[in-house]
Amino acid sequence: MSDRRRAFCAALLLATVGLSGCQGITSTSAQLRIIDASPDAGVIDSYQNGSALAYNLGFGTTTSYIPMSPGVYNLAAYKAGTRQTLIANSETLAANQQYTDIISAGLANLQQTLMLDQSTPAPNGRIAIRVINQTTRAGAVDVYLVPAGSAAGRGSSSPLAINLGFGANSGYIDLPEGTYAIDVVPTGTLLVSSTATLFSGAQVAYASGAVRTVVLIDHANGAQHPALPSGVQAIVAEDADAQ
C-alpha cells in the first residue's frame, strides 16, 4: 500500500468520517487537513495534543478534512513511527471553520503553517482558486489558469497570480466556472506556446461553486535529476463544492 493510501486510510479511521470540502462542517466542529510539502523531512506522523491525526504522510500527501472539537491544540509533526518531534505549534481551531496545516521547507528549517480555508461554495457560475507556493528550489513564480481549447490562449491569458515566492499565498481568486489547465513559470516569463514551463497541468473541469487550493511543491525527482532542478508539482485540494 502506498504512503498516500495509508495516510488516507489512517485519517479516515481516526476521524471516523473524513469529509472533503464543507460537507462535514457543523456548528460545533472545526475541520483540519494536513499537507506534507517538505521535500526532505521524510515520512511523518501528524499529532494533536499527543493524539494521532494521521500516520505515514509522505511528500505530496494530503489528508481529507478531519472533524475536530474547537479549541487550542498543539499540532505536531513527528518522524514516522517515533515520537521524535520535527516541528510543533500551538494553534486555535474555531467552530464552523476549515483549516489546512502545511508542513513545508527543508528538514533543517522545517515550517508549519496553519491556513484558514473557504468553507462556502463560490457564487453560482463562479469558482474560487487559491495558490500557495511551497517550492524550495523554483524561486518566485507566476501562475496561469489557461482556458480549455485555447492553445494560443497561453499567449493572451493574464496570470492568475504573479511573483509568488516561497510561502506566498495568492488568496482566493474569483473566476468563471469552466475547464482550465494550470501553468507555472518563473516570474516575469511570457507564457506562449513555446514556453518551457516549470509545470503544465492537464485540463480540469471546475464546476460552478468549486473552491480549490493549489499548493505548489518541488518536483519529486528534482533532487535526483539535474534536468529538473526547479521542476514543480501541483497539489489541487478540494475546499468546497456546491451542494
N, C-alpha and C positions, 0 to 999 in steps of 0.2 A: 504494500500500500504506500502511495506517495506521501510526502510530508504535507502537501496541500490537502489531500483526502483525510489524513489523520487529524490535521488541525480542524477541518470542518466537522468531522465526527465528534471530536473532543468538545468543541464549542457547543455543538448541538446537544450532546449528552449532558454537559454541565449546566446548560441554560434550560434544559427540558424542551424548550422550543426556541430556536434561533431564527427569528423572522427578519427578512430583509425589508429595507425601506421603513415607511411609517406604519406598517400594518400592525406591529406589536405594541405600539405606544398606548399607554393608558394614563389616566390622571395621576396614578400613584407610582409610575415606574419611569426610570431613565433607561436608555439603551446605549450600549457601548460595543464598538467593534475594534479590533486590533489589526494593524498592518505592519508587517515586518519589511522595512525598506532599507535595512542595513546590509551592505554587500559582504561584510566580513565578520559580523557578530556571531555567525554560526546559527545552529538551530536553537530556538529559545522556547521557554515556557512562560506564559503570562499569568500573573497572580494579582489578586486584590485582597488587601488585609490578610495576607498569608494563605488565602484560599485560591485554588487554581481556577482560572478562567478558560485557558486553552493550552494544550500541550503541542510540542513539536512544530512550532511555526518556523518554516524555512523562509529564506529570502524571497520576497514577492508574494508571500501568503497573506490573504485577507480572510478574517473570520466573518461569519454572519453577525448581525446585531444580537447582543446578549442582554436580556432584560435584567435590570438591577434596581434595588431599592435606592431612592435618592439619599444622598449623604456624602460625607467626606471619606475618601478612600486613599490608601497607599497603593498606587499602581506600580507594579514592578515587573521587570523582565529578568528572568533567571536563565542561566545556561541550562539547556535542556537536560532533564534527568537529575539535576542537582538543586541545591538551594544557594548556589553562588549568584549573588545579585550583580547584574550587569548595570542596571540603572533603575532608579525608583523615584517617583514624585508623589506628592500629596495633591489630590485633585478633588474638586467638588462636582458631583453629578446632580443636576436638578431634575425635578419631576417633569415628565412630559417633554423631555428633550433627548436628542440623539447626539452621540459623540463618536469621533474617530481618534484613537490613540495610535500615533505613528512612532515606531522605533526606527531611527534613521542615523545616518552618518557612519563613519568607520568605528571599529571597536575602541580605538584609542580615545575618541571623543564622542562616544555614543550619546544620542539625544532622544528624548521622549517628549512628544508634543501632543497635547490634547486639543482637538478642534471641535467646535460646535457645528453640527450638521443641520441642513434644512430638512425638516421632517414633514413639511406640507408639499403637495404637488405643485408644479408650476401652473400658471393660469391656462385656461383652455386654448389650445392651439400653439402653446409655447413650451419650451423646455428650459432648464437651468443647468449650466455646466460650470463646475469649479475645477481649476487646475492648481495642483500643488507640486512644486519642483523639489524632489528629494535626490536628485542625481549628484554624485560627488565628483564626477570627472568631466561632465559636459559643459560646465560653466553656465552663464546666463543664456536663456533660450527664448525664442518666440514660438508660440503655439498657434497653429491654424486649424480650423474646422472647415474642411473643403466639402461643399455640397456634392451629392451624387450626380453623375453624368456631366461633370464639369472638369474635364482634364485640363482644359485651358483655364478653368476657374482657379487653378493653382496660381495663375499669373495675375488674376484680378481680385482674388479674395483678400480681405483685410485680416490681419492677425486677430485671433481671439484674445490673446494675452501676449504682452511684449516684455522683454528684459526681466524674465523671471530667474533670479539667482537661487542658489541653494536655500531651501526653506521658505521661498516666496509662495504666497497664496493669492491667486487672482480674485478670490471672492466669487460668488455665484453670478454668472453672466446669462442674461435672458436672450433666447434665440427662438426663431420659428421652429416648430416641430419639423422633422424631416430626416433624411439619411445623409450622414456625414462621415468623412474619414479624418482622423487626427494626423497632422503632420507636425513634426518638431524640427526646428532648425536653429543654428547658433544665432544669437541676437543680431539683428541688422541684415540677415541674409534674405535676399529677394527670393520668394518661392515661385519658381517657374517649373515647367515640365521636366527640365534637365537638372534641377537642383538635387544634389546629393544630400538627403535629409539624415538627421540623427535617428528619426523614427518616422515610418509611414504605416499607418494602421489600415485595416480593412474598412470598407464601408459598413456602417452600422445604422440601423433604423432606430430613431428615438421618437417614441410615441408622445402624443400630447400629454403634458403633465409630468414627464420624466425629469427627475433631478439626479444628476450624476456627479461624482467626484473622480477626477482623473489625477492619479498620482504618478509622476514621472520618476523612474528609478534607473539605476545603472543597468546596462546590458549584462545579463548573467554571464556571458562569455568574454566580457571586455578585458578582464584581468589576464585571461589565458591567451587571448588572440590579439596581437598588436594591431591588426587591421580594424579592430573595434574598440579602440581605447576610450572613445567618447560616446559609444552607442547607448541608446536609450530604450527602455521598455515603458509601456504604459499600463497601469492598473486602472480599470474602469469599475468603480464601486457604485452600487445602487443605493441612493439615499431615500428616494420616494418615487411613487408612481401614482397615477390617477386611479381612483377606486372604481 
